[in-house]
Amino acid sequence: MSQPSPSQAIEMAWSHYQAGRWPQAEQIARQVVQAEPAHAGAFHLLGLIAAQTGRLDQAVEFLGAAVRIRPDLADAWNVLGIARIQRREPAEAAAAFRLAVEARPDLVMAHNNLGNVLRELGDLDAAAESFRQAVRIRPDLAEPYNNLGNTLLQLGRLEEAEISLRRALELRPNSPDIAFNLGLVLWKLDKVEEATACNRRVVQLNPGHADAHANLGNGLMECGDLDEAVAEHRTALRLRPGAAQVHSNLIRTLLYHPACGMEDILAECRIWNERYAVPLRGEIRPHLNTADPDRRLRIGYINADFRNHADAFFLIPLLSNHDRDQVNVFCYSDVRRPDALTSRFRGLADTWRDILGLPDARVAELVRQDRIDILVDLKLHTADNRLLVFARKPAPLQVSWLGYPGTTGLATIDYRLTDPYLDPPGLFDDPSPEESIWLPETFWCYDPLADGPEVSDLPSLATGVTTFGCLNTPAKINDGCLVQWAHLLEKMPVSRLLVLAPRGRARDRIAAALTREGVAGSRVEYVDKRPRGDYLRLYQRIDVALDPWPYNGHTTSLDAAWMGVPTVTTIGRTVVGRAGWSQLCNLGLKDLAAATPVEAIELAARLAADRPRLAELRRTLRDRMARSPLMDAPRFARGIERAYREIWRQWCLGRPADA
């Protein structure tokens, strides 16, 4: 019997390969190469088998031979690119994929692969174009749409990303990965309801998806479903015990939970410290900062929100009024999407460091190299915190402030800023690991950053109907608040309630609770989130603001005061629940604070009935606020600088700060 020709033999080898008989296919292909050393198809098949069996060096050798013989062999270029990726040679892989699509412009997976490697190389615009080319060729494939959506997400083009990922999910509706990616985009677009639905779908399809459980917990928290949110965070931590940010999200949820007191919050913070910070103690080294008690201090602020964010209303007044003869300001910016306020912050820093994407250990080393004397954490356990930088103790003194008044639980953070009203000495039995520094008057110094809308006349004078309002996040509006607010509406028959609650789960939950308490739907108006100017104009329709508990309004209550609307508060049993008391004390309006929610409702009813006083507060509250410590930025900055100087002097005198 005659021997098959090389062409016949290679056809037979490919048949074996497609049937899964790879050893036979490889044996025949090697025989063909021996008989015909310039047979591109045989080298292609050998390279393909070598790549799929993990012999990457051989794969590159064989496939390289194939394309040298046949430069138009697009499939071989594509597999060569894949092998280069597996050998961690992204630039060479990109070159191979480019030659693949040059040889065969309709090779969809080569376009897709090129997009993936360009994204790895950081060329996101070119990556997006490769994925677009792939979906033009095959609009019925989910993978390129998914990859395009993820790339557009990285580029910050969220609306386009949403369109692409929705198409991917249409094509592959049972893909947990695509649903998860769409959830990420929807969350960033502030479509909390839809993002939460996506993550719920992910955990149904893949119950072991820790990140989806974590994100579902965040969405449920935002909607005010706190018990479910806690359960989802704990599930995520069980699936991924080392997820420090997820554990921070759990702590943040507990701050909102009406059943949690300071002891519960502090206990969880201490668990966080033991689980994530203590293992990093070996990275703490002695500090070599010059121990001169009177020299100019190098102060570092780490923040992911040097941007259009509530932090700006408090940080800009401080940074604008720092005494530069006394303080050298370093800003470590973790901002994902810089904006006009980011540029303003940059101008207020003596030194600006962009730390986005840098690992915590690298950031800690950068802080050391900058010889920072006092490093200030501005996030605590909120999103995008860098507490694991502080766990490495890169500065001799570390302080927490601003994210919310309270504790991080970290033994490596020496001090926390507070004020005389939030948690005076001895108020809480179990002290936080950080030592408290009581600022002279206030934890907050506020600047609206724009004149904004004018204060309106008292709306009830024109309508005869008193409007109570709460424009805080629904996460703060629990059933206990709603029961008391329902009692207030019952006590004041000619009144209504205006609540910020986006359409969907949050609004449905609040409406159901009020309905159970007998409140007619016609007496409640719900509003969606909106741009700041429009949000501030909502206060022109509110007579009296109602402070939620156990987590009071912070920025929201200051916004209300700026718009002439007084807030009635309950003095809580956690630090975040005493914010209203602190702010009212600084405004000289202590009589608007009550010891219990029931007393707060009585107080709100009396205030609403006293329209002459309400009208006077409406007319004078903005000016009262402007003249108070709450807006005296130079005074506030001097208070913080005195605190910095005092703890620095203590360190210079030999006080141990590296425990």
Secondary structure as a PSIPRED ss2 file (coil, helix, strand):
# PSIPRED VFORMAT (PSIPRED V4.0)

   1 M C   1.000  0.000  0.000
   2 S C   1.000  0.000  0.000
   3 Q C   1.000  0.000  0.000
   4 P C   1.000  0.000  0.000
   5 S C   1.000  0.000  0.000
   6 P H   0.000  1.000  0.000
   7 S H   0.000  1.000  0.000
   8 Q H   0.000  1.000  0.000
   9 A H   0.000  1.000  0.000
  10 I H   0.000  1.000  0.000
  11 E H   0.000  1.000  0.000
  12 M H   0.000  1.000  0.000
  13 A H   0.000  1.000  0.000
  14 W H   0.000  1.000  0.000
  15 S H   0.000  1.000  0.000
  16 H H   0.000  1.000  0.000
  17 Y H   0.000  1.000  0.000
  18 Q H   0.000  1.000  0.000
  19 A C   1.000  0.000  0.000
  20 G C   1.000  0.000  0.000
  21 R C   1.000  0.000  0.000
  22 W H   0.000  1.000  0.000
  23 P H   0.000  1.000  0.000
  24 Q H   0.000  1.000  0.000
  25 A H   0.000  1.000  0.000
  26 E H   0.000  1.000  0.000
  27 Q H   0.000  1.000  0.000
  28 I H   0.000  1.000  0.000
  29 A H   0.000  1.000  0.000
  30 R H   0.000  1.000  0.000
  31 Q H   0.000  1.000  0.000
  32 V H   0.000  1.000  0.000
  33 V H   0.000  1.000  0.000
  34 Q H   0.000  1.000  0.000
  35 A H   0.000  1.000  0.000
  36 E C   1.000  0.000  0.000
  37 P C   1.000  0.000  0.000
  38 A C   1.000  0.000  0.000
  39 H C   1.000  0.000  0.000
  40 A H   0.000  1.000  0.000
  41 G H   0.000  1.000  0.000
  42 A H   0.000  1.000  0.000
  43 F H   0.000  1.000  0.000
  44 H H   0.000  1.000  0.000
  45 L H   0.000  1.000  0.000
  46 L H   0.000  1.000  0.000
  47 G H   0.000  1.000  0.000
  48 L H   0.000  1.000  0.000
  49 I H   0.000  1.000  0.000
  50 A H   0.000  1.000  0.000
  51 A H   0.000  1.000  0.000
  52 Q H   0.000  1.000  0.000
  53 T C   1.000  0.000  0.000
  54 G C   1.000  0.000  0.000
  55 R C   1.000  0.000  0.000
  56 L H   0.000  1.000  0.000
  57 D H   0.000  1.000  0.000
  58 Q H   0.000  1.000  0.000
  59 A H   0.000  1.000  0.000
  60 V H   0.000  1.000  0.000
  61 E H   0.000  1.000  0.000
  62 F H   0.000  1.000  0.000
  63 L H   0.000  1.000  0.000
  64 G H   0.000  1.000  0.000
  65 A H   0.000  1.000  0.000
  66 A H   0.000  1.000  0.000
  67 V H   0.000  1.000  0.000
  68 R H   0.000  1.000  0.000
  69 I H   0.000  1.000  0.000
  70 R C   1.000  0.000  0.000
  71 P C   1.000  0.000  0.000
  72 D C   1.000  0.000  0.000
  73 L C   1.000  0.000  0.000
  74 A H   0.000  1.000  0.000
  75 D H   0.000  1.000  0.000
  76 A H   0.000  1.000  0.000
  77 W H   0.000  1.000  0.000
  78 N H   0.000  1.000  0.000
  79 V H   0.000  1.000  0.000
  80 L H   0.000  1.000  0.000
  81 G H   0.000  1.000  0.000
  82 I H   0.000  1.000  0.000
  83 A H   0.000  1.000  0.000
  84 R H   0.000  1.000  0.000
  85 I H   0.000  1.000  0.000
  86 Q H   0.000  1.000  0.000
  87 R C   1.000  0.000  0.000
  88 R C   1.000  0.000  0.000
  89 E C   1.000  0.000  0.000
  90 P H   0.000  1.000  0.000
  91 A H   0.000  1.000  0.000
  92 E H   0.000  1.000  0.000
  93 A H   0.000  1.000  0.000
  94 A H   0.000  1.000  0.000
  95 A H   0.000  1.000  0.000
  96 A H   0.000  1.000  0.000
  97 F H   0.000  1.000  0.000
  98 R H   0.000  1.000  0.000
  99 L H   0.000  1.000  0.000
 100 A H   0.000  1.000  0.000
 101 V H   0.000  1.000  0.000
 102 E H   0.000  1.000  0.000
 103 A H   0.000  1.000  0.000
 104 R C   1.000  0.000  0.000
 105 P C   1.000  0.000  0.000
 106 D C   1.000  0.000  0.000
 107 L C   1.000  0.000  0.000
 108 V H   0.000  1.000  0.000
 109 M H   0.000  1.000  0.000
 110 A H   0.000  1.000  0.000
 111 H H   0.000  1.000  0.000
 112 N H   0.000  1.000  0.000
 113 N H   0.000  1.000  0.000
 114 L H   0.000  1.000  0.000
 115 G H   0.000  1.000  0.000
 116 N H   0.000  1.000  0.000
 117 V H   0.000  1.000  0.000
 118 L H   0.000  1.000  0.000
 119 R H   0.000  1.000  0.000
 120 E H   0.000  1.000  0.000
 121 L C   1.000  0.000  0.000
 122 G C   1.000  0.000  0.000
 123 D C   1.000  0.000  0.000
 124 L H   0.000  1.000  0.000
 125 D H   0.000  1.000  0.000
 126 A H   0.000  1.000  0.000
 127 A H   0.000  1.000  0.000
 128 A H   0.000  1.000  0.000
 129 E H   0.000  1.000  0.000
 130 S H   0.000  1.000  0.000
 131 F H   0.000  1.000  0.000
 132 R H   0.000  1.000  0.000
 133 Q H   0.000  1.000  0.000
 134 A H   0.000  1.000  0.000
 135 V H   0.000  1.000  0.000
 136 R H   0.000  1.000  0.000
 137 I H   0.000  1.000  0.000
 138 R C   1.000  0.000  0.000
 139 P C   1.000  0.000  0.000
 140 D C   1.000  0.000  0.000
 141 L C   1.000  0.000  0.000
 142 A H   0.000  1.000  0.000
 143 E H   0.000  1.000  0.000
 144 P H   0.000  1.000  0.000
 145 Y H   0.000  1.000  0.000
 146 N H   0.000  1.000  0.000
 147 N H   0.000  1.000  0.000
 148 L H   0.000  1.000  0.000
 149 G H   0.000  1.000  0.000
 150 N H   0.000  1.000  0.000
 151 T H   0.000  1.000  0.000
 152 L H   0.000  1.000  0.000
 153 L H   0.000  1.000  0.000
 154 Q H   0.000  1.000  0.000
 155 L H   0.000  1.000  0.000
 156 G C   1.000  0.000  0.000
 157 R C   1.000  0.000  0.000
 158 L H   0.000  1.000  0.000
 159 E H   0.000  1.000  0.000
 160 E H   0.000  1.000  0.000
 161 A H   0.000  1.000  0.000
 162 E H   0.000  1.000  0.000
 163 I H   0.000  1.000  0.000
 164 S H   0.000  1.000  0.000
 165 L H   0.000  1.000  0.000
 166 R H   0.000  1.000  0.000
 167 R H   0.000  1.000  0.000
 168 A H   0.000  1.000  0.000
 169 L H   0.000  1.000  0.000
 170 E H   0.000  1.000  0.000
 171 L H   0.000  1.000  0.000
 172 R C   1.000  0.000  0.000
 173 P C   1.000  0.000  0.000
 174 N C   1.000  0.000  0.000
 175 S C   1.000  0.000  0.000
 176 P H   0.000  1.000  0.000
 177 D H   0.000  1.000  0.000
 178 I H   0.000  1.000  0.000
 179 A H   0.000  1.000  0.000
 180 F H   0.000  1.000  0.000
 181 N H   0.000  1.000  0.000
 182 L H   0.000  1.000  0.000
 183 G H   0.000  1.000  0.000
 184 L H   0.000  1.000  0.000
 185 V H   0.000  1.000  0.000
 186 L H   0.000  1.000  0.000
 187 W H   0.000  1.000  0.000
 188 K H   0.000  1.000  0.000
 189 L C   1.000  0.000  0.000
 190 D C   1.000  0.000  0.000
 191 K C   1.000  0.000  0.000
 192 V H   0.000  1.000  0.000
 193 E H   0.000  1.000  0.000
 194 E H   0.000  1.000  0.000
 195 A H   0.000  1.000  0.000
 196 T H   0.000  1.000  0.000
 197 A H   0.000  1.000  0.000
 198 C H   0.000  1.000  0.000
 199 N H   0.000  1.000  0.000
 200 R H   0.000  1.000  0.000
 201 R H   0.000  1.000  0.000
 202 V H   0.000  1.000  0.000
 203 V H   0.000  1.000  0.000
 204 Q H   0.000  1.000  0.000
 205 L H   0.000  1.000  0.000
 206 N C   1.000  0.000  0.000
 207 P C   1.000  0.000  0.000
 208 G C   1.000  0.000  0.000
 209 H C   1.000  0.000  0.000
 210 A H   0.000  1.000  0.000
 211 D H   0.000  1.000  0.000
 212 A H   0.000  1.000  0.000
 213 H H   0.000  1.000  0.000
 214 A H   0.000  1.000  0.000
 215 N H   0.000  1.000  0.000
 216 L H   0.000  1.000  0.000
 217 G H   0.000  1.000  0.000
 218 N H   0.000  1.000  0.000
 219 G H   0.000  1.000  0.000
 220 L H   0.000  1.000  0.000
 221 M H   0.000  1.000  0.000
 222 E H   0.000  1.000  0.000
 223 C H   0.000  1.000  0.000
 224 G C   1.000  0.000  0.000
 225 D C   1.000  0.000  0.000
 226 L H   0.000  1.000  0.000
 227 D H   0.000  1.000  0.000
 228 E H   0.000  1.000  0.000
 229 A H   0.000  1.000  0.000
 230 V H   0.000  1.000  0.000
 231 A H   0.000  1.000  0.000
 232 E H   0.000  1.000  0.000
 233 H H   0.000  1.000  0.000
 234 R H   0.000  1.000  0.000
 235 T H   0.000  1.000  0.000
 236 A H   0.000  1.000  0.000
 237 L H   0.000  1.000  0.000
 238 R H   0.000  1.000  0.000
 239 L H   0.000  1.000  0.000
 240 R C   1.000  0.000  0.000
 241 P C   1.000  0.000  0.000
 242 G C   1.000  0.000  0.000
 243 A C   1.000  0.000  0.000
 244 A H   0.000  1.000  0.000
 245 Q H   0.000  1.000  0.000
 246 V H   0.000  1.000  0.000
 247 H H   0.000  1.000  0.000
 248 S H   0.000  1.000  0.000
 249 N H   0.000  1.000  0.000
 250 L H   0.000  1.000  0.000
 251 I H   0.000  1.000  0.000
 252 R H   0.000  1.000  0.000
 253 T H   0.000  1.000  0.000
 254 L H   0.000  1.000  0.000
 255 L H   0.000  1.000  0.000
 256 Y H   0.000  1.000  0.000
 257 H C   1.000  0.000  0.000
 258 P C   1.000  0.000  0.000
 259 A C   1.000  0.000  0.000
 260 C C   1.000  0.000  0.000
 261 G C   1.000  0.000  0.000
 262 M H   0.000  1.000  0.000
 263 E H   0.000  1.000  0.000
 264 D H   0.000  1.000  0.000
 265 I H   0.000  1.000  0.000
 266 L H   0.000  1.000  0.000
 267 A H   0.000  1.000  0.000
 268 E H   0.000  1.000  0.000
 269 C H   0.000  1.000  0.000
 270 R H   0.000  1.000  0.000
 271 I H   0.000  1.000  0.000
 272 W H   0.000  1.000  0.000
 273 N H   0.000  1.000  0.000
 274 E H   0.000  1.000  0.000
 275 R H   0.000  1.000  0.000
 276 Y H   0.000  1.000  0.000
 277 A H   0.000  1.000  0.000
 278 V H   0.000  1.000  0.000
 279 P H   0.000  1.000  0.000
 280 L H   0.000  1.000  0.000
 281 R H   0.000  1.000  0.000
 282 G H   0.000  1.000  0.000
 283 E H   0.000  1.000  0.000
 284 I C   1.000  0.000  0.000
 285 R C   1.000  0.000  0.000
 286 P C   1.000  0.000  0.000
 287 H C   1.000  0.000  0.000
 288 L C   1.000  0.000  0.000
 289 N C   1.000  0.000  0.000
 290 T C   1.000  0.000  0.000
 291 A C   1.000  0.000  0.000
 292 D C   1.000  0.000  0.000
 293 P C   1.000  0.000  0.000
 294 D C   1.000  0.000  0.000
 295 R C   1.000  0.000  0.000
 296 R C   1.000  0.000  0.000
 297 L E   0.000  0.000  1.000
 298 R E   0.000  0.000  1.000
 299 I E   0.000  0.000  1.000
 300 G E   0.000  0.000  1.000
 301 Y E   0.000  0.000  1.000
 302 I E   0.000  0.000  1.000
 303 N E   0.000  0.000  1.000
 304 A C   1.000  0.000  0.000
 305 D C   1.000  0.000  0.000
 306 F C   1.000  0.000  0.000
 307 R C   1.000  0.000  0.000
 308 N C   1.000  0.000  0.000
 309 H C   1.000  0.000  0.000
 310 A C   1.000  0.000  0.000
 311 D C   1.000  0.000  0.000
 312 A H   0.000  1.000  0.000
 313 F H   0.000  1.000  0.000
 314 F H   0.000  1.000  0.000
 315 L H   0.000  1.000  0.000
 316 I H   0.000  1.000  0.000
 317 P H   0.000  1.000  0.000
 318 L H   0.000  1.000  0.000
 319 L H   0.000  1.000  0.000
 320 S H   0.000  1.000  0.000
 321 N H   0.000  1.000  0.000
 322 H C   1.000  0.000  0.000
 323 D C   1.000  0.000  0.000
 324 R C   1.000  0.000  0.000
 325 D C   1.000  0.000  0.000
 326 Q C   1.000  0.000  0.000
 327 V E   0.000  0.000  1.000
 328 N E   0.000  0.000  1.000
 329 V E   0.000  0.000  1.000
 330 F E   0.000  0.000  1.000
 331 C E   0.000  0.000  1.000
 332 Y E   0.000  0.000  1.000
 333 S E   0.000  0.000  1.000
 334 D C   1.000  0.000  0.000
 335 V C   1.000  0.000  0.000
 336 R C   1.000  0.000  0.000
 337 R C   1.000  0.000  0.000
 338 P C   1.000  0.000  0.000
 339 D C   1.000  0.000  0.000
 340 A H   0.000  1.000  0.000
 341 L H   0.000  1.000  0.000
 342 T H   0.000  1.000  0.000
 343 S H   0.000  1.000  0.000
 344 R H   0.000  1.000  0.000
 345 F H   0.000  1.000  0.000
 346 R H   0.000  1.000  0.000
 347 G H   0.000  1.000  0.000
 348 L H   0.000  1.000  0.000
 349 A C   1.000  0.000  0.000
 350 D C   1.000  0.000  0.000
 351 T E   0.000  0.000  1.000
 352 W E   0.000  0.000  1.000
 353 R E   0.000  0.000  1.000
 354 D E   0.000  0.000  1.000
 355 I C   1.000  0.000  0.000
 356 L C   1.000  0.000  0.000
 357 G C   1.000  0.000  0.000
 358 L C   1.000  0.000  0.000
 359 P C   1.000  0.000  0.000
 360 D H   0.000  1.000  0.000
 361 A H   0.000  1.000  0.000
 362 R H   0.000  1.000  0.000
 363 V H   0.000  1.000  0.000
 364 A H   0.000  1.000  0.000
 365 E H   0.000  1.000  0.000
 366 L H   0.000  1.000  0.000
 367 V H   0.000  1.000  0.000
 368 R H   0.000  1.000  0.000
 369 Q H   0.000  1.000  0.000
 370 D C   1.000  0.000  0.000
 371 R C   1.000  0.000  0.000
 372 I C   1.000  0.000  0.000
 373 D C   1.000  0.000  0.000
 374 I E   0.000  0.000  1.000
 375 L E   0.000  0.000  1.000
 376 V E   0.000  0.000  1.000
 377 D E   0.000  0.000  1.000
 378 L C   1.000  0.000  0.000
 379 K C   1.000  0.000  0.000
 380 L C   1.000  0.000  0.000
 381 H C   1.000  0.000  0.000
 382 T C   1.000  0.000  0.000
 383 A C   1.000  0.000  0.000
 384 D C   1.000  0.000  0.000
 385 N C   1.000  0.000  0.000
 386 R C   1.000  0.000  0.000
 387 L H   0.000  1.000  0.000
 388 L H   0.000  1.000  0.000
 389 V H   0.000  1.000  0.000
 390 F H   0.000  1.000  0.000
 391 A C   1.000  0.000  0.000
 392 R C   1.000  0.000  0.000
 393 K C   1.000  0.000  0.000
 394 P C   1.000  0.000  0.000
 395 A C   1.000  0.000  0.000
 396 P C   1.000  0.000  0.000
 397 L E   0.000  0.000  1.000
 398 Q E   0.000  0.000  1.000
 399 V E   0.000  0.000  1.000
 400 S E   0.000  0.000  1.000
 401 W C   1.000  0.000  0.000
 402 L C   1.000  0.000  0.000
 403 G C   1.000  0.000  0.000
 404 Y C   1.000  0.000  0.000
 405 P C   1.000  0.000  0.000
 406 G C   1.000  0.000  0.000
 407 T C   1.000  0.000  0.000
 408 T C   1.000  0.000  0.000
 409 G C   1.000  0.000  0.000
 410 L C   1.000  0.000  0.000
 411 A C   1.000  0.000  0.000
 412 T C   1.000  0.000  0.000
 413 I C   1.000  0.000  0.000
 414 D C   1.000  0.000  0.000
 415 Y E   0.000  0.000  1.000
 416 R E   0.000  0.000  1.000
 417 L E   0.000  0.000  1.000
 418 T E   0.000  0.000  1.000
 419 D C   1.000  0.000  0.000
 420 P C   1.000  0.000  0.000
 421 Y C   1.000  0.000  0.000
 422 L C   1.000  0.000  0.000
 423 D C   1.000  0.000  0.000
 424 P C   1.000  0.000  0.000
 425 P C   1.000  0.000  0.000
 426 G C   1.000  0.000  0.000
 427 L C   1.000  0.000  0.000
 428 F C   1.000  0.000  0.000
 429 D C   1.000  0.000  0.000
 430 D C   1.000  0.000  0.000
 431 P C   1.000  0.000  0.000
 432 S C   1.000  0.000  0.000
 433 P C   1.000  0.000  0.000
 434 E C   1.000  0.000  0.000
 435 E E   0.000  0.000  1.000
 436 S E   0.000  0.000  1.000
 437 I E   0.000  0.000  1.000
 438 W E   0.000  0.000  1.000
 439 L C   1.000  0.000  0.000
 440 P C   1.000  0.000  0.000
 441 E C   1.000  0.000  0.000
 442 T C   1.000  0.000  0.000
 443 F C   1.000  0.000  0.000
 444 W C   1.000  0.000  0.000
 445 C C   1.000  0.000  0.000
 446 Y C   1.000  0.000  0.000
 447 D C   1.000  0.000  0.000
 448 P C   1.000  0.000  0.000
 449 L C   1.000  0.000  0.000
 450 A C   1.000  0.000  0.000
 451 D C   1.000  0.000  0.000
 452 G C   1.000  0.000  0.000
 453 P C   1.000  0.000  0.000
 454 E C   1.000  0.000  0.000
 455 V C   1.000  0.000  0.000
 456 S C   1.000  0.000  0.000
 457 D C   1.000  0.000  0.000
 458 L C   1.000  0.000  0.000
 459 P H   0.000  1.000  0.000
 460 S H   0.000  1.000  0.000
 461 L H   0.000  1.000  0.000
 462 A H   0.000  1.000  0.000
 463 T H   0.000  1.000  0.000
 464 G C   1.000  0.000  0.000
 465 V C   1.000  0.000  0.000
 466 T E   0.000  0.000  1.000
 467 T E   0.000  0.000  1.000
 468 F E   0.000  0.000  1.000
 469 G E   0.000  0.000  1.000
 470 C E   0.000  0.000  1.000
 471 L C   1.000  0.000  0.000
 472 N C   1.000  0.000  0.000
 473 T C   1.000  0.000  0.000
 474 P H   0.000  1.000  0.000
 475 A H   0.000  1.000  0.000
 476 K H   0.000  1.000  0.000
 477 I C   1.000  0.000  0.000
 478 N C   1.000  0.000  0.000
 479 D H   0.000  1.000  0.000
 480 G H   0.000  1.000  0.000
 481 C H   0.000  1.000  0.000
 482 L H   0.000  1.000  0.000
 483 V H   0.000  1.000  0.000
 484 Q H   0.000  1.000  0.000
 485 W H   0.000  1.000  0.000
 486 A H   0.000  1.000  0.000
 487 H H   0.000  1.000  0.000
 488 L H   0.000  1.000  0.000
 489 L H   0.000  1.000  0.000
 490 E H   0.000  1.000  0.000
 491 K H   0.000  1.000  0.000
 492 M C   1.000  0.000  0.000
 493 P C   1.000  0.000  0.000
 494 V C   1.000  0.000  0.000
 495 S E   0.000  0.000  1.000
 496 R E   0.000  0.000  1.000
 497 L E   0.000  0.000  1.000
 498 L E   0.000  0.000  1.000
 499 V E   0.000  0.000  1.000
 500 L E   0.000  0.000  1.000
 501 A C   1.000  0.000  0.000
 502 P C   1.000  0.000  0.000
 503 R C   1.000  0.000  0.000
 504 G C   1.000  0.000  0.000
 505 R H   0.000  1.000  0.000
 506 A H   0.000  1.000  0.000
 507 R H   0.000  1.000  0.000
 508 D H   0.000  1.000  0.000
 509 R H   0.000  1.000  0.000
 510 I H   0.000  1.000  0.000
 511 A H   0.000  1.000  0.000
 512 A H   0.000  1.000  0.000
 513 A H   0.000  1.000  0.000
 514 L H   0.000  1.000  0.000
 515 T H   0.000  1.000  0.000
 516 R H   0.000  1.000  0.000
 517 E C   1.000  0.000  0.000
 518 G C   1.000  0.000  0.000
 519 V C   1.000  0.000  0.000
 520 A C   1.000  0.000  0.000
 521 G H   0.000  1.000  0.000
 522 S H   0.000  1.000  0.000
 523 R H   0.000  1.000  0.000
 524 V E   0.000  0.000  1.000
 525 E E   0.000  0.000  1.000
 526 Y E   0.000  0.000  1.000
 527 V E   0.000  0.000  1.000
 528 D C   1.000  0.000  0.000
 529 K C   1.000  0.000  0.000
 530 R C   1.000  0.000  0.000
 531 P C   1.000  0.000  0.000
 532 R H   0.000  1.000  0.000
 533 G H   0.000  1.000  0.000
 534 D H   0.000  1.000  0.000
 535 Y H   0.000  1.000  0.000
 536 L H   0.000  1.000  0.000
 537 R H   0.000  1.000  0.000
 538 L H   0.000  1.000  0.000
 539 Y H   0.000  1.000  0.000
 540 Q H   0.000  1.000  0.000
 541 R H   0.000  1.000  0.000
 542 I C   1.000  0.000  0.000
 543 D C   1.000  0.000  0.000
 544 V E   0.000  0.000  1.000
 545 A E   0.000  0.000  1.000
 546 L E   0.000  0.000  1.000
 547 D C   1.000  0.000  0.000
 548 P C   1.000  0.000  0.000
 549 W C   1.000  0.000  0.000
 550 P C   1.000  0.000  0.000
 551 Y C   1.000  0.000  0.000
 552 N C   1.000  0.000  0.000
 553 G C   1.000  0.000  0.000
 554 H C   1.000  0.000  0.000
 555 T H   0.000  1.000  0.000
 556 T H   0.000  1.000  0.000
 557 S H   0.000  1.000  0.000
 558 L H   0.000  1.000  0.000
 559 D H   0.000  1.000  0.000
 560 A H   0.000  1.000  0.000
 561 A H   0.000  1.000  0.000
 562 W H   0.000  1.000  0.000
 563 M C   1.000  0.000  0.000
 564 G C   1.000  0.000  0.000
 565 V C   1.000  0.000  0.000
 566 P C   1.000  0.000  0.000
 567 T E   0.000  0.000  1.000
 568 V E   0.000  0.000  1.000
 569 T E   0.000  0.000  1.000
 570 T E   0.000  0.000  1.000
 571 I C   1.000  0.000  0.000
 572 G C   1.000  0.000  0.000
 573 R C   1.000  0.000  0.000
 574 T C   1.000  0.000  0.000
 575 V C   1.000  0.000  0.000
 576 V H   0.000  1.000  0.000
 577 G H   0.000  1.000  0.000
 578 R H   0.000  1.000  0.000
 579 A H   0.000  1.000  0.000
 580 G H   0.000  1.000  0.000
 581 W H   0.000  1.000  0.000
 582 S H   0.000  1.000  0.000
 583 Q H   0.000  1.000  0.000
 584 L H   0.000  1.000  0.000
 585 C H   0.000  1.000  0.000
 586 N H   0.000  1.000  0.000
 587 L H   0.000  1.000  0.000
 588 G C   1.000  0.000  0.000
 589 L C   1.000  0.000  0.000
 590 K H   0.000  1.000  0.000
 591 D H   0.000  1.000  0.000
 592 L H   0.000  1.000  0.000
 593 A E   0.000  0.000  1.000
 594 A E   0.000  0.000  1.000
 595 A C   1.000  0.000  0.000
 596 T C   1.000  0.000  0.000
 597 P H   0.000  1.000  0.000
 598 V H   0.000  1.000  0.000
 599 E H   0.000  1.000  0.000
 600 A H   0.000  1.000  0.000
 601 I H   0.000  1.000  0.000
 602 E H   0.000  1.000  0.000
 603 L H   0.000  1.000  0.000
 604 A H   0.000  1.000  0.000
 605 A H   0.000  1.000  0.000
 606 R H   0.000  1.000  0.000
 607 L H   0.000  1.000  0.000
 608 A H   0.000  1.000  0.000
 609 A H   0.000  1.000  0.000
 610 D C   1.000  0.000  0.000
 611 R H   0.000  1.000  0.000
 612 P H   0.000  1.000  0.000
 613 R H   0.000  1.000  0.000
 614 L H   0.000  1.000  0.000
 615 A H   0.000  1.000  0.000
 616 E H   0.000  1.000  0.000
 617 L H   0.000  1.000  0.000
 618 R H   0.000  1.000  0.000
 619 R H   0.000  1.000  0.000
 620 T H   0.000  1.000  0.000
 621 L H   0.000  1.000  0.000
 622 R H   0.000  1.000  0.000
 623 D H   0.000  1.000  0.000
 624 R H   0.000  1.000  0.000
 625 M H   0.000  1.000  0.000
 626 A H   0.000  1.000  0.000
 627 R C   1.000  0.000  0.000
 628 S C   1.000  0.000  0.000
 629 P H   0.000  1.000  0.000
 630 L H   0.000  1.000  0.000
 631 M H   0.000  1.000  0.000
 632 D C   1.000  0.000  0.000
 633 A H   0.000  1.000  0.000
 634 P H   0.000  1.000  0.000
 635 R H   0.000  1.000  0.000
 636 F H   0.000  1.000  0.000
 637 A H   0.000  1.000  0.000
 638 R H   0.000  1.000  0.000
 639 G H   0.000  1.000  0.000
 640 I H   0.000  1.000  0.000
 641 E H   0.000  1.000  0.000
 642 R H   0.000  1.000  0.000
 643 A H   0.000  1.000  0.000
 644 Y H   0.000  1.000  0.000
 645 R H   0.000  1.000  0.000
 646 E H   0.000  1.000  0.000
 647 I H   0.000  1.000  0.000
 648 W H   0.000  1.000  0.000
 649 R H   0.000  1.000  0.000
 650 Q H   0.000  1.000  0.000
 651 W H   0.000  1.000  0.000
 652 C H   0.000  1.000  0.000
 653 L C   1.000  0.000  0.000
 654 G C   1.000  0.000  0.000
 655 R C   1.000  0.000  0.000
 656 P C   1.000  0.000  0.000
 657 A C   1.000  0.000  0.000
 658 D C   1.000  0.000  0.000
 659 A C   1.000  0.000  0.000
